[in-house]
């Protein structure tokens, strides 16, 4: 069972920036980190004219692109249902922690990211899986610990303790 913690919130809250900073800090501390990003739209990692694109468009269910520096497998879902987070986690290589961006309705523990300049609904207090809040300003009466969104050192320490990373 992989250790998983999410970074959840609404559009323009700062989720991707926070994930990027947390990956940098946690890897600097010696942890092997993987990430999963949920997209609500279609996306391509290969582009028209590329060999992998041509293979996929010709009907291949999966296309592996491999070099000395990295590799990727593109799985064309076609009529399949979207895989669950658990399905994706099962595909990842062993690591110390998976940071998940999105999947805010799933049951793993999450850090809520709030941009106080935007009037988004609150997750903490409504969702018992929210274990902390990272906000761009102070919050009163929060039901979980609150961190400055830019204090990545404190957030990384919280994650290490909460997830029992050693």
N, C-alpha and C positions, 0 to 999 in steps of 0.2 A: 504494500500500500504506500503510494507516494504521499509525501507531505505537501499539502496544497494550501495556499492562502490567496484570496482574491483581492483585487483592487477594483472597486465598483463605484458607480456614480452615474450621473447623467452627462449628456453632451457638454463639452467645454468645461468640465470640472477640473481637468488636469490629470486624468488617469494615465495617459500614455507617458507624459513627462515624468510622473511619479514612478511608474514602472521602470522606465529607463534609468532613473537615478538610483532606485533600489537595487536593480541588477548590478549597476556599477559598484555600489557600496558593499553589497553582500558578496560579490565575487572578489572584491578587494580584501574582504575579511576571510577569504579562503573557501567559500562555499561554492559548490557547483549548482548553478541556477538554470532552470529551463523556464520558458514562458509559453503561455497559450493566449492568443488574442481572438476574441469572438467578433466577427464582422456581421453586421445586419444586412449586408448587401453582397452582391457577387463580386469577385475579385479575380485577377489573373496574376500569376507569378511568372508566366511566360507570355511572350508577345507575338503577334502575328508576324509570320515570316521565319521565326525561329524553328529549328528542327523539332523541339519538344512540342511546340504549339501545333505544328503540322501533324505530329504523331497523334496528339490528343484529338484534333479535329477529324482525323481519319477514323477515329473510333476506339482508340486504346482506352482501356479502363484506368490504367495507371501508367505513368511515364516517370522513369527515374532519370534524373540529370545528375551526372557525377563528374567531379573534378578532384584534383589533389587537395583543393582548399575547402570544398564543401560539397554536400549532396542534398538533393531534395527529391521527394516522391510526390508527384501531383496525382491526386486521386479524383477522377471525374465522377461526381455523384449521380449524374443523369437523373434517374427516377427514384433513387434511394432517398430515404429520410435523412435529414441532417444528423450527423453523429452526435451522441451525447458527450459531455465533458469527460465522463469515465471512459468512453471509447477512445477519445483522443489521448487521455493520460496513459492508457495501456500501450499506446504506440511510442511513447517517449522512452529514451534511454534512461538508465538510472541516474539520479541526481539527488542533491540534498533537499531541494525545495523547488516547487513549481509555483511561479507567480502567474495568476490568471487575471487577465483584463477582460471585463465583461462577465457574462454568465451571472448577473446580479440576482437572479431568482433561484440559482442552484443552492445546495445545502452546505457547501464548504464555508469555512470561516472567511470573513472579508474585512477589509479596511475600506470604509466609505470615504470617498474624496468629495469634498464640497468646495465649490466656488461661491462664496457668500454674496457675490455681486449678482448672482443669478437666482431666480426664485424656483428652484427645483424642489420636488418633494424630498423629505428626509427619509433615509433608510434606517438609521440607528433608532432603536426604540420600537420600530415597526417590524424589523427583521431581526430575529434573535441570533442570526449568524454574523451580524456586524459586531466585531470585537474592538474596533477603534475607529476614530474619525481623523482624517487629515484634512485640515481646512486652511484657507488663506486668511484667517483671522480668528480671534477668540470666540468661543461659544459658551453660553451660560446653560447650566442644568443639563449637560449632555449625559446620556445614560451609560456611556463607555468612555475610556480614556480619549483625550483629544490631543493631537499633535499639530504643530505648525506644518503645513504641507511642504515647506522647504527644509524642514529639519530632518533630513534623511538619516543622519546619524542616530537620532533618537528613535525614529521609526524602525530602522534596521535593528537596533538593540531590542525594541519591543517584539519584533518578528522573531528574532533569535530566541528570546525567552518564551514567547507564546508557543512557538513551534518546536521548542526544545532542540534547537540546532546546537550541536557541540563540536 
